Structures are given as structure tokens and as C-alpha cells.
Amino acid sequence: MERVRIARRIMIFWTLFIGIGALVGSMAMLIKPDGSIMQMQGMLPYFQVLPFADVLFQNYIFSGIALLIVNGITNLTAAVLIIRKKTVGAYLGCLFGITLMLWIMIQFVIFPANFMSTIYFIFGLLQFACGIAYIIFLKQSEFVFDEKAYKNIGRKPDVLVTYFSRMGYGRKIAYEKANELGADIYEITTPERTKGFLGFAWLGRFGMHGWAMPVNAVGKNIGKYKKVIFVYPIHVFAVASPVKGFCKACKGKVKKAEYIAVHFRKDSDFSKSFAQMDEALGIRADKKESVVCKFGNVVKRKQIQ
Ligand SMILES: Cc1cc2nc3c(=O)[nH]c(=O)nc-3n(C[C@H](O)[C@H](O)[C@H](O)COP(=O)(O)O)c2cc1C
């Protein structure tokens, strides 16, 4: 996956950049504890507001050791783990972004406003945000779907399973259902952008406005099926806009329906989406199911009355 590779490289950059910077800074402090290498002699008085300052902050030895441990060894360890493609490295890299922000917050309290503290706080925030993205991309990349594994599809084609799926999670659930029933399968597609970050934002825009997204010409005779099972993701607390567009395009043709709503919230069934579907199709569904799905893994299924 391309974005895992990019996120991994960015995290290698952040952990090495912060780790090497901290290592160099701490060495300078330990070699010359008066702070003269970094011209920090004049800053020692600011440290005197800290607890145990009379013991710890009369020179830069304690600060140097703390910097080496808190931002140096930690980030360099994370860098090695990320380079070696260990998942724990992603979590540590992300965590050390928070550590850096906390470190800088102490500086905000003791030093007057200054450029270096501000920029390093922003670096910590970026490291944390990139770490979150890296963890998410890694989780997404673990999801596998093999269409060829579903050999029973289309054996008893009086039922149709139709789905819209951006990440492929709903597609897997739809294929499993169609395979179980021997049903036909149909993917709802749209000429609008739905992939990548822009696709996410575009679907979000349609979702926020409650709009139906235009869909490509429906390549199935919907009217010939005894039942249509809709597998749809929840977008912005409601039925995803391409599914709304599909319902519009085949209103009056669906004889019987069943709904499977896919989302990631354990605390909600999104029952309102079933009423939305009934209204859009002009019928009442026989069966409704709410499926909680995290990175493609089904964690909860609930039949709704
Ligand atoms: C634009 C957008 C908005 C979303 N809004 C919600 C939401 O409000 N609640 C929720 O639980 N999931 C929401 N999701 C997440 C999807 O419902 C969830 O990841 C689903 O499993 C995706 O299935 P898919 O891979 O089949 O598209 C949203 C996803 C997108 C793209």
C-alpha cells in the first residue's frame, strides 16, 4: 500500500530528526554543563522555578540526561523499530510526539515566548498526527479480500445483494451474504470521486447535505429479483449518498428488501437509516441488521426489529 510506505518514511524522518537533535543537544550539555556550546548560559535562571532547582538545575547535566532519555533514546528506538517494520514502532513514534509536546509545555511555562519552543511544539504535534495516520494506514493494509473465495455466488439468482463500499469492508460482508444465499451480486458505482482523501471529503460533503449522489446506469434488471439485500455504509450518521442515489434510480422496482448497515460505532445501531431506506424505496424491509466493522473486522452484529 502506497500510503503506508509514505507514512512510514515520514515517521522515520520525524523520529530520526527529533532523536538525533535531542542526542546532539544532550551531548552538548553533558560535554559543557555550563551550556556554553549551545550558548544557553543565560537561560539557567529560568530553570530556577522548577522543583529541586537548587540540586538539579545549577548546570545542564540533569537537563542533558533528561533530554537524552525523554526525546533522544526514545525516538531513536522508535526509528529503529519503524525501519525494521515493527508495528510497535508506529505506536511508539506516535506516543513520542506527545512526549515532545509535554516537554515543550514545560518550556512554555518557564521561558518567555520564543520561536524554538513554538516550532518544536508544532513538530511534536505533526509527529503525533503522522503517527496516527501511519497506525490507521497499517490497520487498513491488514484487510484482505479475495473475490475468488466466494464460489457460490449466482447459483440461485432470485435474490440480489447490492452494495456500495469505499474501503472494501462492506464489499466483503456483501460477498459473504451472497455466497451464503447463492445470490447475485451488484456493486453500486458512481461517476463522482469516492476514493482517497478527496473521495472521503466529497462523500462527506454529500452526507452533510443529505444529498443523493448520482450513480452509474444500473446494470441489473432489479425488477426480476424476489428480494434485494442492500449492504450500505453509514456516512455522516445516515445512508451513504451513492446508495440514496441508487434507491432513487430503482424506486418502485424492489419487491422485497433486507438491509445491512455497516459502520464503526458500537454504541449506535443507526436505526434511522433503515427508515430512510424504506422511504427511499417506498417499501418496508423484512430484515434489518446493524454491523459494527473495524478495519474490515466484524466486531458486532445486531438484528433490528
Ligand atoms: C464520508 C464518510 C462519513 C462517515 N461517517 C460515519 C459515521 O457517521 N458513523 C460511522 O460509524 N461511520 C462512518 N463512516 C465510516 C464507515 O461507515 C465505515 O468505515 C464503514 O465500515 C465503511 O465501509 P466500506 O469500506 O464498505 O465503505 C464514514 C465514512 C465516510 C467515508
The ligand as a Gaussian input file, in Angstrom:
#p B3LYP/6-31G(d) Opt

LIG

0 1
 C      -17.655000      10.351000       4.458000
 C      -17.765000       9.281000       5.490000
 C      -18.525000       9.504000       6.641000
 C      -18.643000       8.501000       7.591000
 N      -19.445000       8.715000       8.680000
 C      -19.617000       7.721000       9.590000
 C      -20.497000       7.892000      10.705000
 O      -21.145000       8.912000      10.852000
 N      -20.590000       6.880000      11.599000
 C      -19.879000       5.693000      11.457000
 O      -19.995000       4.804000      12.307000
 N      -19.056000       5.511000      10.404000
 C      -18.907000       6.490000       9.478000
 N      -18.068000       6.315000       8.415000
 C      -17.268000       5.071000       8.330000
 C      -17.901000       3.980000       7.517000
 O      -19.264000       3.827000       7.728000
 C      -17.232000       2.675000       7.883000
 O      -15.825000       2.799000       7.803000
 C      -17.649000       1.530000       7.024000
 O      -17.170000       0.331000       7.621000
 C      -17.041000       1.677000       5.639000
 O      -17.409000       0.585000       4.861000
 P      -16.896000       0.442000       3.363000
 O      -15.466000       0.032000       3.399000
 O      -17.745000      -0.662000       2.850000
 O      -17.129000       1.731000       2.633000
 C      -17.950000       7.272000       7.434000
 C      -17.162000       7.060000       6.282000
 C      -17.088000       8.050000       5.319000
 C      -16.267000       7.780000       4.078000

